[in-house]
């Protein structure tokens, strides 16, 4: 089986680098294409890849094609690909908002898998949600899931509406966490910690809280109740956030990302 990654930006290269570790692929099975000369030059230094600067010379060789270009480049790419694709090829889109139907119509193909990756894929802690057209077989889905899982966890969802929903939670979610971390770091600086200590305080606090959540069955609400003593400091902080509507604002932000994902798909 040969896998082609079109686009070696952050996400494309992340998945390509991770897929090198898959038992499904041997040297020569992983093709990567990018049009930027500097990018091609750097890719050729990675021994595992077969590197191309022109999609016309590699598309016919692939069984699975990962499309990792920016959505606004998709129309131009599809025009080039349309006359060269095969009906048996599986196309996996990493493009935000581009629907399965639009890819099928643009390429004249049936087997399409749409994904929603997130940034922690860069450190093999990603969450990639995915769903497919009806023409993709269970075996093909399993192969693609195994490939996507090299960056963390690949979670199959029921439909494209759920893909848009995961965009609002896991896709955009790391930015919400960074927003909260930045706010806490700024508070630490206002409390006269130096920047290095402020970063350490926040980093270790987040890592510790996530590890507690991962290794126990308690819900976040139960953990909050466990930490917050009546009349204590944590309760004061939680009451302040509740009074200021922080929870509702976070939920509104997640829905804003969800609605925007739907708009992008419709356009």
Residue, then its C-alpha position, 0 to 999 in steps of 0.5 A: x500500500x502506498x500513501x501520498x500526502x499532498x501538502x507538507x505544512x504543519x499538519x501534512x508534515x506532522x501526519x507524514x512524520x508520524x505515519x513513518x512509524x506505522x507497521x502498515x508502511x515500509x520505506x518507499x510506501x510513503x510519498x509526500x508532495x509540496x510545490x515550494x522548492x525550499x520545502x521539497x529540498x528539506x523533505x529530501x533530507x528525510x530518508x523515509x519519504x519519496x518526495x515530489x514537487x508536482x502532484x501529476x507525477x505521484x497521484x497515480x501511485x497512491x492507494x490512499x491520498x491525504x489532502x493537507x492543503x489550505x481550504x482556499x487552495x483546494x479548488x486549484x488542486x482539484x482541477x489538476x487532480x480530477x483527470x488523474x484520480x482512480x475510482x479505487x483510491x481513498x481520499x482523506x481530507x485534513x481541510x477544515x470545512x470542506x465537505x465530503x460531497x464537495x470533494x466527491x463532485x470536484x474529483x469525481x470520486x466516491x471514497x472520501x474520508x473527512x477529518x478534523x485534526x488538532x494541534x497536539x498531533x505535533x507531539x503525538x497527543x492529537x485527537x483526529x475525528x473522522x467520518x466517511x462516505x458510504x463507499x469506503x469499506x470497513x477495511x479501508x476505514x480501519x487502515x486509515x484509522x490506524x494511520x491517523x492514530x499515529x498522531x494520537x487518537x483517531x475517533x470515528x464519528x457518525x456524520x459531518x455535523x459531528x465533525x463540525x461539532x468536534x471542531x468546536x471542542x477538540x479542533x479549536x479547543x487547544x486555543x481555549x486552553x492556551x487562552x486560560x493558561x495565558x490568563x493565569x500566567x498574567x495573573x502570576x506576573x501581576x502577583x510578582x512572579x518572574x516569567x519563568x516561574x509563572x510559566x512553571x506554575x501554570x504548566x505544572x498545574x495543567x499537567x497535574x490536573x489533566x493527569x488526575x482527570x485521566x487516571x481517575x473516574x471523577x468528573x471535573x465537577x467532582x474534582x472542583x468540589x474535592x479541591x474547594x473547601x467551604x470558605x476557602x481560597x479555591x471556592x472564592x476563585x470558583x465563585x468569582x468565575x461563576x459570578x462572571x459567567x466564565x463557564x457560559x462564555x467558554x460554552x459560547x466560544x465552543x459553539x461559535x467555532x462550531x457555527x463557523x465550521x458549518x459556515x465554511x462548509x456551506x461556502 
